[in-house]
Amino acid sequence: THIHTHTHTYTYTYTHIYIHTHTYTYTYTHIHIHIHTHIHTHTHTYTYTYTH
């Protein structure tokens, strides 16, 4: 009789902050500001039980 128990917990957190500033002058002035914020959180819990 063999009992095997495996528990796996996986937590993934991804944070991405993107700031783009562009100043362009060519007979005119253009200012572009782009702010992008992305937060992704993933939690995975895996439990495996094997009885042989």
HTML snippet that shows the backbone in 3Dmol.js (N, CA, C, O; Angstrom):
<script src="https://3Dmol.org/build/3Dmol-min.js"></script>
<div id="view" style="width:600px;height:400px;position:relative"></div>
<script>
const pdb = `
ATOM      1  N   THR A   1       0.860  -1.196   0.000  1.00  0.00           N
ATOM      2  CA  THR A   1       0.000   0.000   0.000  1.00  0.00           C
ATOM      3  C   THR A   1       0.887   1.234   0.000  1.00  0.00           C
ATOM      4  O   THR A   1       1.727   1.442   0.875  1.00  0.00           O
ATOM      5  N   HIS A   2       0.660   2.018  -1.001  1.00  0.00           N
ATOM      6  CA  HIS A   2       1.460   3.231  -1.120  1.00  0.00           C
ATOM      7  C   HIS A   2       0.521   4.429  -1.256  1.00  0.00           C
ATOM      8  O   HIS A   2      -0.375   4.438  -2.100  1.00  0.00           O
ATOM      9  N   ILE A   3       0.739   5.423  -0.422  1.00  0.00           N
ATOM     10  CA  ILE A   3      -0.079   6.644  -0.462  1.00  0.00           C
ATOM     11  C   ILE A   3       0.839   7.827  -0.744  1.00  0.00           C
ATOM     12  O   ILE A   3       1.782   8.112  -0.005  1.00  0.00           O
ATOM     13  N   HIS A   4       0.530   8.481  -1.808  1.00  0.00           N
ATOM     14  CA  HIS A   4       1.332   9.634  -2.205  1.00  0.00           C
ATOM     15  C   HIS A   4       0.425  10.864  -2.306  1.00  0.00           C
ATOM     16  O   HIS A   4      -0.587  10.852  -3.007  1.00  0.00           O
ATOM     17  N   THR A   5       0.808  11.912  -1.596  1.00  0.00           N
ATOM     18  CA  THR A   5       0.030  13.150  -1.640  1.00  0.00           C
ATOM     19  C   THR A   5       0.938  14.290  -2.062  1.00  0.00           C
ATOM     20  O   THR A   5       1.995  14.528  -1.477  1.00  0.00           O
ATOM     21  N   HIS A   6       0.503  14.967  -3.068  1.00  0.00           N
ATOM     22  CA  HIS A   6       1.288  16.077  -3.593  1.00  0.00           C
ATOM     23  C   HIS A   6       0.421  17.326  -3.619  1.00  0.00           C
ATOM     24  O   HIS A   6      -0.680  17.326  -4.169  1.00  0.00           O
ATOM     25  N   THR A   7       0.940  18.393  -3.011  1.00  0.00           N
ATOM     26  CA  THR A   7       0.218  19.664  -2.992  1.00  0.00           C
ATOM     27  C   THR A   7       1.104  20.733  -3.601  1.00  0.00           C
ATOM     28  O   THR A   7       2.239  20.938  -3.172  1.00  0.00           O
ATOM     29  N   HIS A   8       0.587  21.388  -4.572  1.00  0.00           N
ATOM     30  CA  HIS A   8       1.350  22.405  -5.260  1.00  0.00           C
ATOM     31  C   HIS A   8       0.555  23.703  -5.270  1.00  0.00           C
ATOM     32  O   HIS A   8      -0.602  23.741  -5.688  1.00  0.00           O
ATOM     33  N   THR A   9       1.204  24.769  -4.798  1.00  0.00           N
ATOM     34  CA  THR A   9       0.573  26.087  -4.801  1.00  0.00           C
ATOM     35  C   THR A   9       1.432  27.028  -5.636  1.00  0.00           C
ATOM     36  O   THR A   9       2.622  27.206  -5.373  1.00  0.00           O
ATOM     37  N   TYR A  10       0.823  27.611  -6.619  1.00  0.00           N
ATOM     38  CA  TYR A  10       1.544  28.480  -7.531  1.00  0.00           C
ATOM     39  C   TYR A  10       0.874  29.845  -7.547  1.00  0.00           C
ATOM     40  O   TYR A  10      -0.320  29.967  -7.820  1.00  0.00           O
ATOM     41  N   THR A  11       1.658  30.854  -7.253  1.00  0.00           N
ATOM     42  CA  THR A  11       1.139  32.222  -7.275  1.00  0.00           C
ATOM     43  C   THR A  11       1.978  33.042  -8.240  1.00  0.00           C
ATOM     44  O   THR A  11       3.200  33.115  -8.118  1.00  0.00           O
ATOM     45  N   TYR A  12       1.313  33.647  -9.183  1.00  0.00           N
ATOM     46  CA  TYR A  12       1.993  34.437 -10.194  1.00  0.00           C
ATOM     47  C   TYR A  12       1.441  35.852 -10.169  1.00  0.00           C
ATOM     48  O   TYR A  12       0.238  36.067 -10.318  1.00  0.00           O
ATOM     49  N   THR A  13       2.330  36.807  -9.979  1.00  0.00           N
ATOM     50  CA  THR A  13       1.927  38.212  -9.964  1.00  0.00           C
ATOM     51  C   THR A  13       2.750  38.957 -11.002  1.00  0.00           C
ATOM     52  O   THR A  13       3.981  38.931 -10.980  1.00  0.00           O
ATOM     53  N   TYR A  14       2.063  39.604 -11.888  1.00  0.00           N
ATOM     54  CA  TYR A  14       2.726  40.328 -12.951  1.00  0.00           C
ATOM     55  C   TYR A  14       2.282  41.785 -12.909  1.00  0.00           C
ATOM     56  O   TYR A  14       1.090  42.086 -12.987  1.00  0.00           O
ATOM     57  N   THR A  15       3.231  42.664 -12.787  1.00  0.00           N
ATOM     58  CA  THR A  15       2.930  44.098 -12.768  1.00  0.00           C
ATOM     59  C   THR A  15       3.738  44.780 -13.864  1.00  0.00           C
ATOM     60  O   THR A  15       4.964  44.676 -13.908  1.00  0.00           O
ATOM     61  N   HIS A  16       3.052  45.456 -14.720  1.00  0.00           N
ATOM     62  CA  HIS A  16       3.716  46.125 -15.820  1.00  0.00           C
ATOM     63  C   HIS A  16       3.283  47.592 -15.851  1.00  0.00           C
ATOM     64  O   HIS A  16       2.098  47.905 -15.956  1.00  0.00           O
ATOM     65  N   ILE A  17       4.259  48.465 -15.760  1.00  0.00           N
ATOM     66  CA  ILE A  17       3.993  49.900 -15.834  1.00  0.00           C
ATOM     67  C   ILE A  17       4.786  50.469 -16.998  1.00  0.00           C
ATOM     68  O   ILE A  17       6.012  50.370 -17.052  1.00  0.00           O
ATOM     69  N   TYR A  18       4.068  51.053 -17.904  1.00  0.00           N
ATOM     70  CA  TYR A  18       4.703  51.592 -19.090  1.00  0.00           C
ATOM     71  C   TYR A  18       4.404  53.087 -19.183  1.00  0.00           C
ATOM     72  O   TYR A  18       3.247  53.502 -19.236  1.00  0.00           O
ATOM     73  N   ILE A  19       5.454  53.869 -19.203  1.00  0.00           N
ATOM     74  CA  ILE A  19       5.304  55.323 -19.331  1.00  0.00           C
ATOM     75  C   ILE A  19       6.108  55.771 -20.539  1.00  0.00           C
ATOM     76  O   ILE A  19       7.319  55.566 -20.624  1.00  0.00           O
ATOM     77  N   HIS A  20       5.412  56.372 -21.445  1.00  0.00           N
ATOM     78  CA  HIS A  20       6.064  56.826 -22.665  1.00  0.00           C
ATOM     79  C   HIS A  20       5.811  58.318 -22.844  1.00  0.00           C
ATOM     80  O   HIS A  20       4.667  58.772 -22.881  1.00  0.00           O
ATOM     81  N   THR A  21       6.890  59.061 -22.953  1.00  0.00           N
ATOM     82  CA  THR A  21       6.787  60.505 -23.169  1.00  0.00           C
ATOM     83  C   THR A  21       7.555  60.862 -24.426  1.00  0.00           C
ATOM     84  O   THR A  21       8.741  60.560 -24.559  1.00  0.00           O
ATOM     85  N   HIS A  22       6.875  61.492 -25.318  1.00  0.00           N
ATOM     86  CA  HIS A  22       7.499  61.837 -26.584  1.00  0.00           C
ATOM     87  C   HIS A  22       7.266  63.316 -26.880  1.00  0.00           C
ATOM     88  O   HIS A  22       6.132  63.794 -26.879  1.00  0.00           O
ATOM     89  N   THR A  23       8.365  64.031 -27.134  1.00  0.00           N
ATOM     90  CA  THR A  23       8.284  65.450 -27.495  1.00  0.00           C
ATOM     91  C   THR A  23       8.928  65.631 -28.854  1.00  0.00           C
ATOM     92  O   THR A  23      10.113  65.357 -29.048  1.00  0.00           O
ATOM     93  N   TYR A  24       8.134  66.090 -29.771  1.00  0.00           N
ATOM     94  CA  TYR A  24       8.623  66.222 -31.134  1.00  0.00           C
ATOM     95  C   TYR A  24       8.333  67.639 -31.619  1.00  0.00           C
ATOM     96  O   TYR A  24       7.201  68.118 -31.552  1.00  0.00           O
ATOM     97  N   THR A  25       9.384  68.296 -32.109  1.00  0.00           N
ATOM     98  CA  THR A  25       9.229  69.659 -32.590  1.00  0.00           C
ATOM     99  C   THR A  25       9.639  69.728 -34.054  1.00  0.00           C
ATOM    100  O   THR A  25      10.792  69.481 -34.407  1.00  0.00           O
ATOM    101  N   TYR A  26       8.692  70.060 -34.879  1.00  0.00           N
ATOM    102  CA  TYR A  26       8.968  70.214 -36.301  1.00  0.00           C
ATOM    103  C   TYR A  26       7.918  71.163 -36.862  1.00  0.00           C
ATOM    104  O   TYR A  26       6.875  70.739 -37.361  1.00  0.00           O
ATOM    105  N   THR A  27       8.210  72.433 -36.770  1.00  0.00           N
ATOM    106  CA  THR A  27       7.305  73.527 -37.118  1.00  0.00           C
ATOM    107  C   THR A  27       6.014  73.436 -36.303  1.00  0.00           C
ATOM    108  O   THR A  27       5.086  74.220 -36.505  1.00  0.00           O
ATOM    109  N   TYR A  28       5.967  72.489 -35.399  1.00  0.00           N
ATOM    110  CA  TYR A  28       4.847  72.402 -34.452  1.00  0.00           C
ATOM    111  C   TYR A  28       5.334  71.595 -33.249  1.00  0.00           C
ATOM    112  O   TYR A  28       6.401  70.981 -33.293  1.00  0.00           O
ATOM    113  N   THR A  29       4.561  71.602 -32.199  1.00  0.00           N
ATOM    114  CA  THR A  29       4.944  70.902 -30.980  1.00  0.00           C
ATOM    115  C   THR A  29       3.899  69.848 -30.665  1.00  0.00           C
ATOM    116  O   THR A  29       2.702  70.121 -30.578  1.00  0.00           O
ATOM    117  N   HIS A  30       4.398  68.640 -30.500  1.00  0.00           N
ATOM    118  CA  HIS A  30       3.519  67.529 -30.194  1.00  0.00           C
ATOM    119  C   HIS A  30       4.004  66.833 -28.932  1.00  0.00           C
ATOM    120  O   HIS A  30       5.154  66.404 -28.839  1.00  0.00           O
ATOM    121  N   ILE A  31       3.114  66.734 -27.978  1.00  0.00           N
ATOM    122  CA  ILE A  31       3.460  66.061 -26.719  1.00  0.00           C
ATOM    123  C   ILE A  31       2.498  64.904 -26.516  1.00  0.00           C
ATOM    124  O   ILE A  31       1.279  65.072 -26.483  1.00  0.00           O
ATOM    125  N   HIS A  32       3.084  63.735 -26.382  1.00  0.00           N
ATOM    126  CA  HIS A  32       2.282  62.540 -26.193  1.00  0.00           C
ATOM    127  C   HIS A  32       2.717  61.826 -24.923  1.00  0.00           C
ATOM    128  O   HIS A  32       3.884  61.472 -24.761  1.00  0.00           O
ATOM    129  N   ILE A  33       1.764  61.621 -24.032  1.00  0.00           N
ATOM    130  CA  ILE A  33       2.061  60.920 -22.789  1.00  0.00           C
ATOM    131  C   ILE A  33       1.122  59.719 -22.688  1.00  0.00           C
ATOM    132  O   ILE A  33      -0.102  59.850 -22.709  1.00  0.00           O
ATOM    133  N   HIS A  34       1.733  58.570 -22.581  1.00  0.00           N
ATOM    134  CA  HIS A  34       0.960  57.347 -22.487  1.00  0.00           C
ATOM    135  C   HIS A  34       1.357  56.590 -21.231  1.00  0.00           C
ATOM    136  O   HIS A  34       2.524  56.258 -21.028  1.00  0.00           O
ATOM    137  N   ILE A  35       0.372  56.327 -20.399  1.00  0.00           N
ATOM    138  CA  ILE A  35       0.628  55.572 -19.171  1.00  0.00           C
ATOM    139  C   ILE A  35      -0.241  54.319 -19.187  1.00  0.00           C
ATOM    140  O   ILE A  35      -1.468  54.384 -19.265  1.00  0.00           O
ATOM    141  N   HIS A  36       0.429  53.198 -19.110  1.00  0.00           N
ATOM    142  CA  HIS A  36      -0.279  51.930 -19.135  1.00  0.00           C
ATOM    143  C   HIS A  36       0.094  51.124 -17.898  1.00  0.00           C
ATOM    144  O   HIS A  36       1.270  50.882 -17.627  1.00  0.00           O
ATOM    145  N   THR A  37      -0.911  50.721 -17.167  1.00  0.00           N
ATOM    146  CA  THR A  37      -0.660  49.916 -15.971  1.00  0.00           C
ATOM    147  C   THR A  37      -1.461  48.625 -16.071  1.00  0.00           C
ATOM    148  O   THR A  37      -2.679  48.625 -16.250  1.00  0.00           O
ATOM    149  N   HIS A  38      -0.726  47.531 -15.949  1.00  0.00           N
ATOM    150  CA  HIS A  38      -1.371  46.230 -16.030  1.00  0.00           C
ATOM    151  C   HIS A  38      -0.955  45.386 -14.836  1.00  0.00           C
ATOM    152  O   HIS A  38       0.231  45.156 -14.604  1.00  0.00           O
ATOM    153  N   ILE A  39      -1.938  44.934 -14.090  1.00  0.00           N
ATOM    154  CA  ILE A  39      -1.652  44.079 -12.936  1.00  0.00           C
ATOM    155  C   ILE A  39      -2.404  42.766 -13.114  1.00  0.00           C
ATOM    156  O   ILE A  39      -3.628  42.728 -13.239  1.00  0.00           O
ATOM    157  N   HIS A  40      -1.636  41.715 -13.119  1.00  0.00           N
ATOM    158  CA  HIS A  40      -2.229  40.393 -13.300  1.00  0.00           C
ATOM    159  C   HIS A  40      -1.808  39.493 -12.153  1.00  0.00           C
ATOM    160  O   HIS A  40      -0.619  39.332 -11.878  1.00  0.00           O
ATOM    161  N   THR A  41      -2.783  38.915 -11.497  1.00  0.00           N
ATOM    162  CA  THR A  41      -2.483  38.001 -10.398  1.00  0.00           C
ATOM    163  C   THR A  41      -3.159  36.664 -10.663  1.00  0.00           C
ATOM    164  O   THR A  41      -4.365  36.583 -10.897  1.00  0.00           O
ATOM    165  N   HIS A  42      -2.356  35.639 -10.618  1.00  0.00           N
ATOM    166  CA  HIS A  42      -2.879  34.308 -10.864  1.00  0.00           C
ATOM    167  C   HIS A  42      -2.477  33.392  -9.709  1.00  0.00           C
ATOM    168  O   HIS A  42      -1.301  33.287  -9.364  1.00  0.00           O
ATOM    169  N   THR A  43      -3.456  32.743  -9.131  1.00  0.00           N
ATOM    170  CA  THR A  43      -3.179  31.802  -8.048  1.00  0.00           C
ATOM    171  C   THR A  43      -3.731  30.435  -8.428  1.00  0.00           C
ATOM    172  O   THR A  43      -4.909  30.281  -8.752  1.00  0.00           O
ATOM    173  N   HIS A  44      -2.857  29.468  -8.376  1.00  0.00           N
ATOM    174  CA  HIS A  44      -3.251  28.120  -8.748  1.00  0.00           C
ATOM    175  C   HIS A  44      -2.891  27.165  -7.619  1.00  0.00           C
ATOM    176  O   HIS A  44      -1.753  27.135  -7.150  1.00  0.00           O
ATOM    177  N   THR A  45      -3.867  26.398  -7.197  1.00  0.00           N
ATOM    178  CA  THR A  45      -3.622  25.385  -6.168  1.00  0.00           C
ATOM    179  C   THR A  45      -3.967  24.014  -6.735  1.00  0.00           C
ATOM    180  O   THR A  45      -5.081  23.769  -7.198  1.00  0.00           O
ATOM    181  N   TYR A  46      -2.997  23.151  -6.685  1.00  0.00           N
ATOM    182  CA  TYR A  46      -3.174  21.824  -7.247  1.00  0.00           C
ATOM    183  C   TYR A  46      -2.893  20.787  -6.170  1.00  0.00           C
ATOM    184  O   TYR A  46      -1.834  20.804  -5.543  1.00  0.00           O
ATOM    185  N   THR A  47      -3.831  19.899  -5.961  1.00  0.00           N
ATOM    186  CA  THR A  47      -3.649  18.817  -4.995  1.00  0.00           C
ATOM    187  C   THR A  47      -3.851  17.469  -5.695  1.00  0.00           C
ATOM    188  O   THR A  47      -4.887  17.220  -6.312  1.00  0.00           O
ATOM    189  N   TYR A  48      -2.864  16.634  -5.583  1.00  0.00           N
ATOM    190  CA  TYR A  48      -2.924  15.335  -6.223  1.00  0.00           C
ATOM    191  C   TYR A  48      -2.741  14.249  -5.174  1.00  0.00           C
ATOM    192  O   TYR A  48      -1.757  14.245  -4.435  1.00  0.00           O
ATOM    193  N   THR A  49      -3.676  13.351  -5.117  1.00  0.00           N
ATOM    194  CA  THR A  49      -3.578  12.233  -4.176  1.00  0.00           C
ATOM    195  C   THR A  49      -3.647  10.920  -4.946  1.00  0.00           C
ATOM    196  O   THR A  49      -4.578  10.663  -5.710  1.00  0.00           O
ATOM    197  N   TYR A  50      -2.638  10.111  -4.718  1.00  0.00           N
ATOM    198  CA  TYR A  50      -2.565   8.837  -5.421  1.00  0.00           C
ATOM    199  C   TYR A  50      -2.447   7.712  -4.400  1.00  0.00           C
ATOM    200  O   TYR A  50      -1.559   7.722  -3.547  1.00  0.00           O
ATOM    201  N   THR A  51      -3.325   6.771  -4.495  1.00  0.00           N
ATOM    202  CA  THR A  51      -3.283   5.615  -3.595  1.00  0.00           C
ATOM    203  C   THR A  51      -3.113   4.351  -4.422  1.00  0.00           C
ATOM    204  O   THR A  51      -3.920   4.024  -5.292  1.00  0.00           O
ATOM    205  N   HIS A  52      -2.042   3.666  -4.115  1.00  0.00           N
ATOM    206  CA  HIS A  52      -1.769   2.443  -4.871  1.00  0.00           C
ATOM    207  C   HIS A  52      -1.508   1.290  -3.912  1.00  0.00           C
ATOM    208  O   HIS A  52      -1.256   0.168  -4.350  1.00  0.00           O
TER     209      HIS A  52
END
`;
const viewer = $3Dmol.createViewer("view");
viewer.addModel(pdb, "pdb");
viewer.setStyle({}, {cartoon: {color: "spectrum"}});
viewer.zoomTo();
viewer.render();
</script>
